[in-house]
Amino acid sequence: MKIIYSVLFFLFVHQLTNAQIADDIMRRIPGQGGFSNKGSVSQSQRKDSAALGFEHRDDSKDSIGITFKVLDSVRNGRLDSVINDFDRYFSVPSTFANLGNNGAAANALIFTPNTKAGWDAGFHAYDIYKFKIEETRFFKTNRPYTQLGYQLASGKEQMIKVFHTQNPRPNWNFGLDYKLISAPGFFNNQNANHKSYRLFSNYQGKRKRYAMYIVFQGNKIRSAENGGIVNDSLLSDPNKKERFSIDVNLGNGNKGNFNPFNTTVNTGNIYKDFTFFLRQTYDLGKKDSVAINDSTTDYLFYPKLRLQHTFSYKTDSYLFTDYKTNLANYTVADFKADSLLYKNWYNINFSKPSDTIILKDKWTIVSNDFSLIQFPDTKNQAQFFLAGAKLENIKGEFATATKNYYNILVHGEYRNKTRNRLWDVLLKGEFYVNGLNAGDYAAQAYINRFLNKKWGDVKLFFINTNRTPSFIFNGLSSFNLGNSSITKKENIISFGAIAANQFITLSFKNHLLTNYTYFTNYYHTAQSSKVINLVQMSASKKFRLFKKWNWYADITAQQTDGASPIKVPFIFTRNRIAFEGVFYKNLNLSTGLEVRYYTPYKAYNYSPVMGQFMPQDTVTIKNLPDVAAFMHFRIKSFTAFIRTENLNAISFKNGFGFINNNFAAPHYPTQGFMFRLGIQWGFVN
């Protein structure tokens, strides 16, 4: 005790002494009682002030210069500060429909074909939540920078984002990205918990001949699957306003754990992946240097030939499980319902009611890529020829076997972004010479022309891909329940044009798909015997309504054969009417209404065990427009979002409530009223 009292006494005396010193200092500072603000300040007074460490604030010290490049890109990017488009901050883009919960499986309302050649596991329902290697940003900054984001919404939904980057040395940068999505959902057995992380670094040698890019990246997707509600009419039952009381098809008796950092999934999908990526380059060419001063030299290097090696180690696991961890929490009725569902939907018979279902595929892919890059114009690294070869070693582990595969492919690329910034040309292709995906190829051609400030850019593109169907369509996959393997290659041709200027953005796309592979129901697979033609036309325009009122309009029309297994709404539109401006010098405000609408169509059904969306022709989804009111604002580096979403769900039937839910898929209602609060804060360290 004596020691504690002694410490407290010392702290008190120390604080009192510092306070007296501070008072004395304040009396000596001009304008604080010791000196008058009138007249000049003496030299001795200025020395006293300098000795105390007071100096004129230099605002440039708080500024930051930060740019980044995405892997394989020649363009420099900058951090986004736009506040009127919530798509840039939320995990689910407005062009997607998720199954009623942030973190649930989602499919695109505007069709985009899979143009990736080579190996593909086939599980893409959760892709929008994942970090991807090809989207990694490699930064260069003169100050350490940190960005923290947090969103909280109705139903205990949360999202956390952390980003940091810094340059310990001018030629070395490192950083991290982290994202957590946790959402219990409004219906039973709908909880989702996703974690993603990325550690990245890039280094360039002092003489600028050697460079290295390294990434450690992982995603963990945990999503419970309820198979939809058993009866849509239950939504309007006055006794079912508490949505957890509505029966669902899977996991009715599951007791969810809603800890945002450790969510239990008893019935659902757990997907995990990890990637280690390393790229090293060494340049041959012309060296130069600039003397900054007597002791500092800035080395320059103009490459003519670059040697590039890329190593990648990747693991993927896909698991569906339905197990009973505590039989005391479940009734016989729960077991019977699940047993009947698995029999009817998947032709799986239980030998006893408490049987557990586990389906799992696991993959390990090790790849080595060696490329040569030649630069015709010494001072324009945005013009180059690339030629390379790649070896992939692939190991697949399934319920009945473990298989080892390989792929050998060659690839090439020509890129030319002219020094006058008027033309941007990309020609790129790869061909699988031998191995698991022998005969696959992908070819891309892009040409972009900047006309002038008034007419903007015009871009033409052509893509042709010949690909082996994803491995989930192979009979070896644990998720291929008795289907024959589909090996006939898919062929996708896409071409179109995009015109973007200060007035409007217009685009036209045409997709031709041959041998399109899909699920016909909950587990049966098929391949289309007809060529599928899908045409898309889009327009995006900002209208100036009044002095500070703006209307942002986006519309897409898409059309395909009604008998096609590809299902899309004919019209998709998103509109934002916002009052915007900068007030009180630092308050950047955007507030108004956001409306999303798409025309009725026979939306995809969803197979929870397969994790796949599948076409159906019996139920037409007719939704009201999704309406949200928002207020977004930014004060310097602090950004906040206040939103009330799904106002269209309001109903006065059986009393006031938000029970008029829209649907994302047959028997999958979307969320009712949502209040969302989010912040994002950037720090210059």
C-alpha positions, 0 to 999 in steps of 0.5 A: 500500500505504501508503494501505491501511495508513494506512486500516486503522490509522485504523479500528483506532484509531477502533474502540479509542477507541469501545470505551474510550468505551463501557466508560466509559459502561457503568461510568456506567450504573446496575447496570453497576459505576459505580452500584448498583442499590439506592436512588434515582438522582440527578438528575445521573445521570438527566441523564447517561443522558438525554444519552446517548440512553437512554429508556424503550421505548415499545412503541406506536412499534413498532405499526402501523395499516394498512388497505386497500380493494379497488377498487370496494369499500366495506369496509375490510380488514386484513392476514391473520395466520391460519396454519392455512390454507396456501391463504392463502400458496400459489399453487394453492388446494386447490380447484384441480388443477394438472397436476403442478407449481406453475405448471402449468395448473390447473382448478377442482374446484368449478365457477365459471362465467365471468360476464364480459360483453364481450371475453375472449381465452379463455385462463384455465388460468393465471389463478390465478397472475396479479395482477388489477387488480380485486384491487388493494389500496389501503392507508392506514398510519401506518408503512412496512410490508414483508413478505417471503416465501420458499418452497422445496420439493423439486425446486428449486421456489421462490416469492418474494413481496415486499410494501411500502407506506407513506404519505409523507404522510397523504393519499398512499400507494404500494406494490408487490407482486412474486411469482416462481414457479419450478418445474422439475417432476419430469417432463421438459419441465414447468418453469414460471417466472412473474413478476408485479408491481404498483405502486400508489398512491392520493392524496387532496387536502388538502381531500378533494375530489380523489382518484387511484388508479394501478396499473402491473401486469404478468404473465409466464407461462412454462410448458413443456408436455409433453402428459402421459406416454406410458404410465401404467404407466411410473410403477411401473417400478422403473427409472423412479423418476427421473421425468425418465426417463419419456417424455412426449408433447412436448419429450422432448429439451428441455434445461431451464434451471432458473435461477429468474430466467430459465427457457427454454421451448422447447415450451410457452406464454408469456403476457404482459400489462401494464396501466396503470390510472388513476382520478380522482375529484372531489367536489361537496358540503358542506365542513367543517373541524376545528381541531386546534390553532392551526396545524393544521386537519383538512379534512372533506368530505361529497360529494353528487356525484362525477365519476369518470374511469377510464382503462385501457391493457392489452396481452395476448399469448398464444404457443405455440411448439415450436422446436428451438434446437440440433438437435444436442441432438435425435434423429430419434426426437424429431422423428418423435414430435412430428410424429406427435403434431401430426398426430394431435392437431391435424391439423398436417402438418410439411413437414420434421421440424425445423419450428417451430410458433408460434401467437400472438394479441396484443391492445391494449385502451384504455378510457375510462369516465366515471361520475357517483356520487350520495350520498343520505346525506351522511354515508354514502358506502357508499350511492350511485347510479352511472351511467356510459358506457365506450368500448373501443378494441380491436386484435387481431393474428393470424397472418392479419390485424390487426383494430380493434374497439370497444365502447360500453357503459353501466353502473349501480350501486346500493349501500347498506351501512346505517350500522347495519351490518345491511343490505348491498345491491348492484344492478349492471348493464352493457349493451353498446350497440354494437361487437364485443360488442353485445348483451352484458349482465351483471346482479348482485343481492346482499342481505346481512342481519346477524341477530345475533352468534349467527346471523350473516349471510344472503346472497342473490344472483342473476347473469345474464350474456349474453356473446359466446363468448371470442375463441379460438372466433372463426375469426380467432384463430391458435389456432382451427385451421380451426374455424368461428366461434361467435357465438351468445351464451352465457347464464349464470344463477346464484342461491343463498344463503349463511348464515355464523355462528359455528357453521357456514357453509352455501351453495347455488348453482344455475347454468344455462348456455345455449349453453355453448361448449367444446373437444370435443378437442385443437382442435375446438370446439362449443356445447352445444344443451341447457341445463346445470343444475349444483347445488352445496351446501357446508358449512364447520365448525370442530369442537372435538375436545379442549382444543387440538385442532380439526377444520376440515371443508369439503365441497361436493357438486355435480351435473349431467347425466352427458352435460354437457360440464362435468365435476366430482367429485360430492364434494369435501372438505378436512379439517384436524386441528390441534393449536393454541394460543399457547405461551410468550406469543408462539408461535402454533402450528398443527400436524397433518394435512391431507387433500383428497379428491374422488370419482372422475370423468371429469376434463378432458383438456388441450390444450397448444397451445390452453391449454384443458381439454376434456371426455372420457368415456373415462378415470375419475380415481380418486385416493387422498386427498391427505395432508400433515403440517404445522407452521405457527407465528408468532412476532410478525411472523415466520411459518414453514411446514414441510410434508410433502405427498403422503404418500399416494404412498408405495409398497413395491412394488419397494422403498420410494418415493413412486411411487404418484402421483395424477392431475390429468388423463388421463396427467398424474400429480401430484407425489410426495413434497414437502417444503416450507419457507416463511417470511414476515416483516413489518417495521415500518420 
